[in-house]
Amino acid sequence: MAYPTLTMRKIREVLRLHFDCGFKQREIARAVGTSPTTVGQYVRRMQRAGLSWPLSSTLSDDELEARLFPPPPLVEGQRPEPDWPSVRRELSRKGVTLDLLWNEYKAEHPDGYEFRCDDGSPLRVVFALDCCDREAMSWAATTGGYTGDMVRDVMLQAVENRFDGALKADNEIE
């Protein structure tokens, strides 16, 4: 779980108490209202960033934050994630489908996100999601496209799972 970071004023205070006053981590933590572990993390971040105490008076809070919290390095082979706000905006336009956006994404990022079978063929999955619990109630996967029968079966299975057999039909639904 990610914990909220301290304000830059408090981070500067942590560093001042550590380097100028020589306080122990536990004392600093009590003074600024955080944990001793967090105090130690900020001191280590400063050392990793190559900063020395006292900090330069020209170093702004934004610059200090950028030095203490650099973006994570791009790992070799890491796939570029789609721009989700842009996807949502585009889907609201008339005539734009998820398949169209997917094809554009794959043209721009050939190594982007895609699930494949052991033989290398792309995997297509259809889900029935419960909008209240936000969980997948039923799903089906294929290497071909979806058929109306597949989607119908997934929907029926989802309804049966949701109501736990309480809505059994007398006859098979055609």
C-alpha positions, 0 to 999 in steps of 0.5 A: 500500500502506498502511503501519502508523501510528506509536504516538501516543507516537512521533508526539508524539516526532516533533512534539517533535523537529521543533518543540522541537529543530529537527531535520531530517526525516532526523534525526527519522526515524532517531531514531524508526525511520521514513522522512523522508517519514512524519515530514513527513506527520505535521508536515503533518497537524498543521498541517492539523488547525490544531494548534499547538506545544506541544500542549495538556496536556489533549489526549489521545492519542485526541483527537490521533489524531482530529484528525490522522486525520479520516475522509475527507469524504463525496464528493457522489454516493458510494454507501453501502456495505452493512454486511458483518458484518451481512449475514453475520450475517443470511445465517446465519439461516433463511429469509434470502436474499441477494435479500431483504437486497438488496431491503432495502438498496435500499429503505433506500438507493435510490442504493446499489450496483447495476450497470446497462446502458446503457439503465438496466436492472439487470444480474444476474450469476452467478459461479463462484468458485474457493475456493482461488485466490479468482478468478472462473473463469466468469461470465454476465450478464443483465438478466433472472433466472438460469435453471438452464441459465445456471447449469449453463453457467457451472459447466461452463465453470468446470470446463473452465477449471479443468482446462484441457480435461483432462476433455473428455467424449466426448459433449455433456452433457445 
